[in-house]
Amino acid sequence: MKNIFVTVIIYTLTHCPYCTKAKKLLNQKNISYEEIIVDNYNERQRLELQHKASGQRTLPQIFINSKHIGGCDALYELEKAGKLDELVK
C-alpha cells in the first residue's frame, strides 16, 4: 500500500521531451506528483530552483519527500535498479 504522505514534485518546462518522459514513467507506475511548470520563472526563481537542485540547471528536476533525485535519467536509473518503488512506498 502506498504511503499517502509521500510527496513527489517535478519541475518541468511545457515543451520538454525529458519532462514528458519522466512524467510518463510516474504515470505508468501510478505515482502521484505535483508538477510545477517553470516556463514563466524569472531569473531569481530559476536560481532558487538551481540551488535546491544541487546546482543542476536542466529540467526536469524531481524531488521525493524533499530529497533531490535528479532529472529524467536519474528517475529511470532508480526504476531500473528497483529503488523507485521503495522511495515512494
C-alpha positions as YAML, in Angstrom:
chain: A
units: angstrom
residues:
- id: 1
  name: MET
  ca: [0.00, 0.00, 0.00]
- id: 2
  name: LYS
  ca: [1.31, 3.42, -0.95]
- id: 3
  name: ASN
  ca: [2.10, 5.88, 1.85]
- id: 4
  name: ILE
  ca: [-0.24, 8.85, 1.48]
- id: 5
  name: PHE
  ca: [2.44, 11.12, 2.91]
- id: 6
  name: VAL
  ca: [4.94, 10.64, 0.06]
- id: 7
  name: THR
  ca: [5.41, 13.87, -1.85]
- id: 8
  name: VAL
  ca: [6.76, 13.85, -5.39]
- id: 9
  name: ILE
  ca: [7.40, 17.22, -7.02]
- id: 10
  name: ILE
  ca: [8.60, 17.57, -10.60]
- id: 11
  name: TYR
  ca: [9.71, 20.90, -12.06]
- id: 12
  name: THR
  ca: [9.12, 21.00, -15.81]
- id: 13
  name: LEU
  ca: [9.01, 23.06, -18.97]
- id: 14
  name: THR
  ca: [5.97, 22.77, -21.22]
- id: 15
  name: HIS
  ca: [7.76, 21.58, -24.38]
- id: 16
  name: CYS
  ca: [10.48, 19.46, -22.76]
- id: 17
  name: PRO
  ca: [10.74, 15.87, -24.04]
- id: 18
  name: TYR
  ca: [12.66, 14.71, -20.95]
- id: 19
  name: CYS
  ca: [9.96, 16.19, -18.71]
- id: 20
  name: THR
  ca: [7.33, 14.30, -20.69]
- id: 21
  name: LYS
  ca: [9.33, 11.07, -20.43]
- id: 22
  name: ALA
  ca: [9.73, 11.43, -16.65]
- id: 23
  name: LYS
  ca: [6.01, 12.15, -16.17]
- id: 24
  name: LYS
  ca: [5.18, 9.15, -18.36]
- id: 25
  name: LEU
  ca: [7.10, 6.81, -16.04]
- id: 26
  name: LEU
  ca: [5.46, 8.30, -12.95]
- id: 27
  name: ASN
  ca: [2.03, 7.95, -14.56]
- id: 28
  name: GLN
  ca: [2.70, 4.35, -15.67]
- id: 29
  name: LYS
  ca: [3.60, 3.47, -12.09]
- id: 30
  name: ASN
  ca: [0.56, 5.34, -10.70]
- id: 31
  name: ILE
  ca: [2.82, 7.63, -8.67]
- id: 32
  name: SER
  ca: [1.04, 10.86, -7.82]
- id: 33
  name: TYR
  ca: [3.08, 14.01, -8.25]
- id: 34
  name: GLU
  ca: [2.82, 17.75, -8.20]
- id: 35
  name: GLU
  ca: [4.02, 19.35, -11.42]
- id: 36
  name: ILE
  ca: [5.46, 22.84, -11.24]
- id: 37
  name: ILE
  ca: [5.81, 24.36, -14.71]
- id: 38
  name: VAL
  ca: [8.66, 26.87, -14.73]
- id: 39
  name: ASP
  ca: [8.10, 28.39, -18.19]
- id: 40
  name: ASN
  ca: [7.49, 31.83, -16.69]
- id: 41
  name: TYR
  ca: [10.02, 31.73, -13.86]
- id: 42
  name: ASN
  ca: [12.12, 34.86, -13.56]
- id: 43
  name: GLU
  ca: [15.89, 34.78, -13.05]
- id: 44
  name: ARG
  ca: [15.64, 34.80, -9.24]
- id: 45
  name: GLN
  ca: [13.18, 31.89, -9.25]
- id: 46
  name: ARG
  ca: [15.38, 29.90, -11.64]
- id: 47
  name: LEU
  ca: [18.41, 30.47, -9.39]
- id: 48
  name: GLU
  ca: [16.41, 29.30, -6.36]
- id: 49
  name: LEU
  ca: [15.41, 26.13, -8.20]
- id: 50
  name: GLN
  ca: [19.01, 25.58, -9.31]
- id: 51
  name: HIS
  ca: [20.13, 25.92, -5.67]
- id: 52
  name: LYS
  ca: [17.51, 23.38, -4.49]
- id: 53
  name: ALA
  ca: [18.59, 21.05, -7.31]
- id: 54
  name: SER
  ca: [22.21, 20.92, -6.13]
- id: 55
  name: GLY
  ca: [23.33, 23.27, -8.89]
- id: 56
  name: GLN
  ca: [21.73, 21.36, -11.75]
- id: 57
  name: ARG
  ca: [20.23, 23.60, -14.42]
- id: 58
  name: THR
  ca: [18.47, 21.06, -16.60]
- id: 59
  name: LEU
  ca: [14.84, 20.03, -16.43]
- id: 60
  name: PRO
  ca: [13.01, 18.14, -15.21]
- id: 61
  name: GLN
  ca: [14.16, 18.26, -11.60]
- id: 62
  name: ILE
  ca: [12.49, 15.70, -9.37]
- id: 63
  name: PHE
  ca: [12.15, 15.67, -5.60]
- id: 64
  name: ILE
  ca: [10.74, 12.82, -3.49]
- id: 65
  name: ASN
  ca: [9.92, 13.78, 0.09]
- id: 66
  name: SER
  ca: [12.03, 16.93, -0.32]
- id: 67
  name: LYS
  ca: [15.08, 14.86, -1.37]
- id: 68
  name: HIS
  ca: [16.53, 15.87, -4.71]
- id: 69
  name: ILE
  ca: [16.50, 12.83, -7.00]
- id: 70
  name: GLY
  ca: [17.80, 14.50, -10.17]
- id: 71
  name: GLY
  ca: [16.40, 14.55, -13.66]
- id: 72
  name: CYS
  ca: [14.77, 12.12, -16.05]
- id: 73
  name: ASP
  ca: [17.82, 9.85, -16.38]
- id: 74
  name: ALA
  ca: [18.17, 9.58, -12.59]
- id: 75
  name: LEU
  ca: [14.50, 8.66, -12.28]
- id: 76
  name: TYR
  ca: [14.87, 5.88, -14.86]
- id: 77
  name: GLU
  ca: [18.07, 4.66, -13.16]
- id: 78
  name: LEU
  ca: [16.16, 4.34, -9.88]
- id: 79
  name: GLU
  ca: [13.46, 2.37, -11.68]
- id: 80
  name: LYS
  ca: [15.99, 0.11, -13.41]
- id: 81
  name: ALA
  ca: [17.71, -0.58, -10.07]
- id: 82
  name: GLY
  ca: [14.37, -1.39, -8.44]
- id: 83
  name: LYS
  ca: [14.69, 1.52, -5.99]
- id: 84
  name: LEU
  ca: [11.92, 3.83, -7.19]
- id: 85
  name: ASP
  ca: [9.10, 1.78, -5.67]
- id: 86
  name: GLU
  ca: [10.90, 1.77, -2.33]
- id: 87
  name: LEU
  ca: [11.21, 5.56, -2.34]
- id: 88
  name: VAL
  ca: [7.51, 6.11, -2.94]
- id: 89
  name: LYS
  ca: [6.12, 3.48, -0.56]
...
